[in-house]
């Protein structure tokens, strides 16, 4: 293994040639056990190695877990999503060798990316908005949350008002008293307000999860613009269920924290000086958690990997959440700017993943 070797290539098909552009940087293995033993023998302080696996991937999971491996690329012979354990190390699943080679060369020769911080988090939503504004092909998908929100409100409000009119019309027929008619009209107005408010609440809580496939499509579009490998797509219901689950968890955590802070205010009113900014910061963090979940999920981050990620990029997450919290104070901004927020979150996650490699794995002055 030469000093400039940094790609571990496990090739199941010995007839396939290794790309010339990578040959001087590759340690080639044709046996998975030998590859595993070699990696285990490396010093634990060594890191930044790239693993490329082609062909059968039944035993790939134990290779991914080795600490010296930072990035994994998989060439799959199956058109369906391969059975691989979720891991943030997986930088792409490809179905043709040329795409695999192009992506490896692009990633290994990129310049060092700075770790996203507080300022990067604040500017991310605006960068996402600029991306959508300058790419007309994304506009139809960006409008999906607002369209679904409007449709849900119209459908629920129409059904509710129609049903209320039928009930109150029967009351009109049973009574001829003028005061009774006035009371029925007041009842109608009260129920109209209740129906519209309920429709609004239901639309707000369901429009985002139902828009999950469109929002994830925007994540992929932003990744392609950043020259980042796309992940295999989820089914519609899997995407909706994951988004719904995250939304419910976020609401429960928010409710629990706000109950605690409000209780402190009731028993010790002067604490409002501390609890009020804490509520604002907590709300921002939870909003950020909800939005950043879209690119993290597509990057195969499991729950265990997600917690240390947010801890490691706490300032970027906080800046992103506070910026969104201020933006969403504008009436109607949540659903209109949600797609831009998702694109901004994608930029943060991609920057964080690229910054996790300490230095470019190939020297920029080397011929490609």
N, C-alpha and C positions, 0 to 999 in steps of 0.2 A: 504493500500500500504506500504510494508516494505521498510526499508532503502536501501536494495540492489536491489530493483526492478528498472529495467531500460528498460524493453521490454513491450510495450503496444500491446497486441495481440487481434485483432478483429476477432473472429471466427464465421463465418456465420453458419457452420455446427456443432451443439452441440454434435453430435455423435462422432466426431473426437477427439482423445485424444491429449493433449498437450505433447510435448516431455519431458521426465523426466529430461533431461539435462538442460532444461530451466525453469522448473516449479517454482523453488524458485526465479526466476528473472522476473516473468511475472505478469502483471496485466491483467486479462482476461475480455474481454467484448464481449457480444453477440449481443449488440444493438449499431448501429452506432451513434445514437443521444446521448446515454449515454456516449459513448467514447468521443465524441466531447465536451460535456459539462465538462467532467472530465478534459480533456486536457486544456480547456480554463480556468479552475479554478486554474491551477498550477501557481506558481510564475513565472513572466516573466524572472527572472534571471536563472531559471532552464533550462538546455540544455543537449544535449547528449542522449535523449531518442530515442529508436528504435521502429518504428511502423511496425507491421506485419499485413497484411490484407489478408484474405482468402475469397474465394467465390466471390459474386457479388461486383463490384468495382465502381458502378455508383456514389457513394457519396464520394469516396476516395479523390477527389481533395481538398475538404475543410479541410480534416485532414492533408494533406501534407503541407498546407500553415501555419499551426500552428508553431510558432517559437521554441517551446520546442522540436520539432521533428527534429532530425539530419539525420536519415537514415530511409528509407522505403523499405520494402520487400513485394512483392505482389505474392500471389499464385493464379494463374488464371486457371479457368476451361476451358477457350477457347484456342485453339491451335493457333489462329491468334493473332496479336498484339492487346492488349486491348486498349480501348479509354481512355487514361490518359493524362492529361496535362503534357507538358515537365517540368521536374524539376530535378535539380542536386541531390536532396535528394534521388531519387529512385536508390537503390543499386542493384536492380535485379528484374526481372519478371520470376517466376518459374512455372513449370507445374506439378511438383510432390513434395510431402511433404518432402521426404528424401533429395532432393537437396536443398530445402529451409532450412531445419534444419542444414545441413552440412555447408551451406554458412554462416548462422547466427553465428554458433559456431566458425567458422574460423575467421570471422570479429570481433566478440566481444572479442575474446581472443588474438587478435594480440597485439604486443608491440607498444608502442608509436613511431610514425614516425615523423622525423624532417621535418619541412617545407622546401621544395626545394628552394635553393637559387641560386646564380650566378654560383658557382662551379658545382652544380648539373645540371644546364642547359648546361654548357660547356661539361660535361662528358656524358650527355644523348645520343647524337648521336653515340658515341663509344660503349656505353652499348647496344644500339639497334643493332649495327653492330655485336657485340659479340653474341647476342641472335640469330641472323639470321645464323651466321657462325656455331654455335653449334647445330642448329636444322634444319636438312636437309629437314624435311617435309615442311619448309617454302620457300625453294629455288625456287620452280616453281612459286609461287605467287610473290616472290621478283623480278623475272625477267620480270614480265608482263609489267611494264612501259618501260623498255628498248626495249622489243620485239615490243610493240605497236608503239613506237617512230620510230624504224627501218622500220616497215611495212608501216607506214604513209608516211615516206620520200620516200621509194621505189615506192609506188603506185603513189603518186603525181608527183614525178620526172619522172617516166616512162611515165605517161600520158602526162605531159607537154612537154617532149622531143620528144615523138612520134608525138604529134600535131605540134610542131615546125618544125620537119623534113618534114612533109607533106606540110606545107605552103611554106617553103623555097625550097623544091623540085620543086614546080610549078614555082617558080621564076627562078630556074635554066633552066627549059625548055623554058621559054619565052625569055631568053637572051643568047647570045653566046659570049658576051664580056668577056675577061679575067678579067678586072678590076671589072666588075660587079660580077663575080663569087667570086673574093677575098672579095668584100664588103659583099656578102651574107654569106660567111664563117665567117667573123668578126661579122656580125649580129647574126649568129647562136651561136657563142661563148658567146656573150654578153647576149643573151636570155637564154642560158644554165645556166649561172651564176645566172641570175635573178630567173629562175625557181627553181634552187637548194636552193637559199636563201629563197624564199617564202615557199618552201616545208619544210625547216628547221624551219622557224618561226611557221608555222601551226602545225607541229609535236610537237614542244615544248609547244605550248599553248593547244593542245588537248590531248596529251598522258597522262598527269596527271589526268584530269577529267575522261577520259575513263578508267583509271586504278583504280578509286575510289573503286569499289567493292573488288578488290584484296587487296588494301591497308587497307581497313576496316577489311578484313579477317585477315591481319597481326596484326591489333590492337587487335582483339579477341584472336589470338594466344598468343600475349604478355600478355594479361590480364589473360589468363588461366595459363600461366607460373608463374605469380605473385599471383595466387590463388585469382583472383578478379572476381566477377560475370559478365558474359557476358550479353549484352542487346539483345533485339529482333532484328532480321535482317531487313534491309531496302530492298526494291525492287531495281533492277539494275538501272532503270531510275531515281528513287528518289535519289539514291546515286550519280549518275553521275550529275544530275541537281544541287544538293547541292554543290558538289565539283566545278562545273563550276561557280556557283554563287559566291562562296568565292573567286575563282581565279580572276573573273572579278572585284569584289570589291577591292581586294588587288592591282590589276593593276591600277585601277582608283585612289586609294588613293596614290599609289606610284607616279603616273604621276603628280598628283596635288601638292604633296609636293616637288617633284623635280623641277617643274616649278617655284614654289615660291623661292626655294633656289637658282636656277640658275638666276632668275631675280635679286635677291639680289646681286649676284656676278657681274652681268653686270653693275648695277648702283653703286655698292660700292665694287670694286675689292679686297681691303684688307680683306673683310669679308670672303674670301675663306678659311682663317685659321680656321674659325668656321664652315662654311657651308660644307666643305669637310668631316670632321668627323661626322657632323650631317647626311649627306647623307649615310654614311657607317652604322651608328647606325639605321637610319630609314629603310634602306634596310634589315638589320638583323632582326629588329622587325617585318617587314611585312612578311618576309620568315617564321619566327617563327609562326606568326598568321595563315598563310596558312597551315602549317604542323600540328600545335597543334589542328586545327579545326577538324581533323579526330577523335581523341579520345573524344574531347569535345562534338561533335555531337552525338556520340554513348552513351555518358553519359547524354544525354537529356538536355544539356545546351541550353537554348534559347538565343536569341540575348541580352536580358536584363541581363541575368545571366552571359553571356560571358564577357561583358565589365568590371564589377567589378572583375571577375576572373583574367583577364590580369593585372588589376591595383594592385590586391593583391599579385600576383606572378610576379611582373614586373621584378625583378632581374633574376629570373629563366628563364623567357621568353627572356630577353635580352641576357643572356649568351648562351642560346640555339640558338638564331638567329645568333649571332656573330660567333659561332662555325660553323654553317652551311654555313654562308657566306664565311668563309675562305676555308672550304672543297669544296664548289661548284666552287671555282676558278680553281680547277683542271679540265681540259677539259673532258667532258663526265661524270663527277662525279655526276651531278644533278640527272640524271635518274637512274644511277647505285646505288647511295647511298640514294635515296629518300625513299625506303622501310625501310632502317635502321633508317632514320630520323623519320619516322612515329612510329616505335617501340620505339625510344628514347622519342618522345613526349608522348607516352602512359605511359611510366615510370614516367614522370613528373606529368601528370594528376592524375595517381593512387596515387603517393606519396602525392600530394596536397590534394586529397580527404581523404586519410587516416589521414593526419596531421590535418585535420579540426576538428577531435574529440580530445578534450583536453587530455583525458586519456582513457585507456582501460575500456570498460563498465563492464567487468567481471574481477575479480581478477585472476591472473594467477595461484595462489595456490589453487583455488577452484576446487573441483572434477568435471569432465565432463563425 
